[in-house]
Amino acid sequence: MASVPMDTSSPVSSPLIVDSAQSWDDIPMEVDCPAVDSNLADLHSGMSTQTILSSEDTLSGLTPICHQLCLGNGTILNFTKEEVGDPPAISFANDISCLIQTWNDTLDDWNPNKCVLHIQGQPIALIYWRDVYIYGKKGQWKGIQNRWTDWQVCVLFIVLTLTLTELGFFILFSFLLAHC
């Protein structure tokens, strides 16, 4: 186990302990959690941060972790893991068009009415699920990580095949056949 020096410029001043077997996905990024930060308007959609609320915002004396998620329409959600339920059981095996329509809220195909995850009434695109669940309740991300990665690869493949020329598709398909 290696210890990383403390970052004294950070509002959270505890040292970060990194285990070689630990994934960087499991290490939280924590900063102050203002109700509204004037700098948030500069965030690009899809960026998320994890923050800590002050103790006066808690009921139990424990400090809940507040997540910030900037959606494609510019909405910034501040939420805690307690506001997010378990990942919905969903399959796109028989409805690939629904996968495309709910994957990314910045694309023309976006259809918020088909989203199965909502936080504070806002539809959450699948692309943000990693940011929502990785710091959520124990085991939530591990439970859907493989499925989410499969969806990501599927969307990438579909987007590539729709944008490539016939020759480009043949080259990509030949490469995949040879290497997969």
NORSUL-V596854 format. One line per field, one symbol per residue. burial: b if it has 9 or more other ideal C-beta (glycine too) atoms within 8 Angstrom, else e. A space follows every 10 residues. Layout:
burial=???
//
This chain:
burial=eeeeeeeeeb eeeeeeebee eeeeeebeeb bebeeeeeeb eebebbebeb bbbeeeebee eeebbbbbbb bbeeebbbbb beebeebeee ebeeeeebbb bbbbbeeeeb eeeebebebe ebbbbbbbbb bbbbebeeeb beebbeebee bbebbeebeb beebeeeebe ebeeeeeeee
//
